[in-house]
Amino acid sequence: MTTTDAQITRGRKFDQVVEGAREVFLRDGFEGASVDDIARAAGVSKATLYSYFPDKRLLFMEVATAQCERQAKTSIDQIDPTKPPREVLTLVAHQFLGFIYSDMGQRIFRICVAESDRFPQLGQEFYHSGPMIMRAAMVDYLQGAVDRKELNIVDFDLAADQFAELCKADLWPKLVFGIIQSVAPEEKERVITGAVETFLARYGC
């Protein structure tokens, strides 16, 4: 049982509600999504919706974690453990930034921070649904690259975390604080190239 399951009731129309909510949240965002619109998109009554999700934040995080799980699975499926680090790191960076730069990624982060006191499980649930899975996949790849003598790493967890932080440099904080509203493709490439080159300068053989 996950941390949010204690506050969520699962039933016959649970998946139907989540799919309807996904459609509305992706279209209107968290604040713009009304319970009426979600119930209409899901084809259920408001009473049914509330019987499953007593709080809109919990419904949003159910949608977000499912989205994140899909994103993590897609990214992991694209990692070829036999490919050289530069190629794999570049691919991972594109996948990672594509999500955290997205409107959904930004909304998830803001809600996790805003609700950290009232609903600490929201952030915990999100982290376990995607970032932790992707981190484990990165550690596995890095260990294989070390075995092939392509990288020189001792602390694999730290190295995986450092690469993620390198990818966040410059543009992600500006998005979080509202300094910029979007990222141009060439700016994203600049960050990815810098992250990969810096990582390889530290850990390359």
HELIX and SHEET records of a PDB file:
HELIX    1   1 ASP A    5  GLN A    7  5                                   3    
HELIX    2   2 PHE A   14  GLY A   32  1                                  19    
HELIX    3   3 VAL A   35  ALA A   42  1                                   8    
HELIX    4   4 LYS A   46  TYR A   52  1                                   7    
HELIX    5   5 LYS A   56  GLN A   78  1                                  23    
HELIX    6   6 PRO A   85  ILE A  100  1                                  16    
HELIX    7   7 ASP A  103  ALA A  114  1                                  12    
HELIX    8   8 PRO A  120  SER A  129  1                                  10    
HELIX    9   9 PRO A  131  ASP A  147  1                                  17    
HELIX   10  10 PHE A  156  LYS A  168  1                                  13    
HELIX   11  11 LEU A  171  VAL A  176  1                                   6    
HELIX   12  12 PRO A  185  TYR A  203  1                                  19    
END                                                                             
